[in-house]
């Protein structure tokens, strides 16, 4: 069976589900302050599109393939992909610590993918770029949401 984009996205989800909550707990223990990161429910990972179910989770992770590019000629042309892994968090505290929490979530993503950079021989992680935390106001008018994450550039073939 050929290793393809579907397998790659399954592996990306596997890295997140196997490592993200452990990393969140480790950072909560390391910081040991009043700013605590919430863990991600195993059902709160959404591939490629969002629906009304996603906002029932806090936080939730959205991951997708943004770009597919081939370089070369013929059937052995390697393909490059941009894969986004984004965590969305609703601000449910009056403490004003949401920006700090977003930087900590960003660190979690960065570290779990750096630690698993070469997990599959079939895919090559070329780079991991950090995405600046941004506010999301269109998800729900009554709560403030923020999003941050990483963009992975990887190739197959």
ABEGO torsion letter per residue (X at the ends): XBBBAAAAAAAAAAAAAAAAAAAAAAAAAAAGBABBBBBBBAAABBBGBBBAAAAABOBBBBBBBABBBBBEBEAABBBBBBBBBBBBBBBABAAGAAAAAAAAAAAAAAAAAAAAAAABAABBBABBBBBBBBBBAAABAABBBBBBEBBBBBBBX
